[in-house]
Amino acid sequence: MLYESLRDYQRDCIEQLRDGVRTGNRSQVLVAPTGGGKTVMASFLLSEAAVKKSVAWFVCDRVALVDQTSTTLDRYGVQHGVIQADHWRNRPYEYVQVVSAQTLARREIKNRPKLIVWDECHTMYKSVMKTIEDYADALVVGLTATPFTKGMSKIFTNVVNSTTTDKLISDGWLVPVKAYAAKPIDMTNAELKFDGEWRDSEIEQRGIKIVGDVVSEWINKTHLHFGGPVKTIVFSATVPHGEELCREFAKKGYNFQQVSYKDGNDDRRRALIDEFRKSDSDIQGLVSCEALAKGFDVPDILCGIAAR
């Protein structure tokens, strides 16, 4: 049933990956835009491996993505376990395992995989690259929307390109985006890093000065387009910048919560994200500096703020 539920371009990608294996490509990249369904296509590949009783790993690099992937696999009926410190879904007997990249770096896993699906493979984690090298007989499929990191061609020998964002919008799979530019930060004479980018501390200090404008802009535009507040995700320059954003939203009566390294433990972050996913969530916005920058999937978010 999972294959039948795939979109036409997704089925085509599966066939192209199969053709790639037949022509001798052990490691391939599956490229799809944000919202293109990379995890759904991966779910099919993992389910096929399980039917053949082959061990298959889905490797991702963040707590939010581990749980999100597990939820997607549940939705499509793919039995699986999770290999991550103290995770409640520790089921080593399952053929399909969701594994965090951090766990790969710290722990030896006994069951050798026949298939490794690497989410956000442009991140080029050394632990995952070593795993691919160690399990030389395993097929590898990397998932990414941005296959441009230097060195990827040393790992992957074939690229399967699915579709474009414009095509997804025109076919009705994604909604059109209405973009606005708020008041710009004054970065005159700001200190630069060695690579020519502004220092995070400079962005933070100057960005905080227009936080009120960010909040006012959000209030005005959500009322204009939706008649009031809607579920929102915010990307801040730094964690202190995100904290200030949350305070400014709170002053106006809106519940925005930050997800960051200051969460203290995975349980608090998991609880915040689970609450935010609810259709009737008490949280109107999640703020993140880096924690939710990759692959975060909450379909009913209607507004995004790039405050970086």
Secondary structure, DSSP 8 states (H G I E B T S, - for coil): -HHHHS-HHHHHHHHHHHHHHHTT-SEEEEE--TTS-HHHHHHHHHHHHHHTT--EEEEESSHHHHHHHHHHHHHTT---EEESTT-TT--TTSSEEEEEHHHHHH----S--SEEEEETGGG--HHHHHHHHH-TTSEEEEEES----TTGGGT--EEEE---HHHHHHTTSS-------------TT--B-TTSSB-HHHHHHHHHTTHHHHHHHHHHHHHHHHSS---EEEEESSHHHHHHHHHHHHHTT--EEEESGGG-SHHHHHHHHHHHHSTT-S--EEEESSTTSSS---TT--EEEEE-
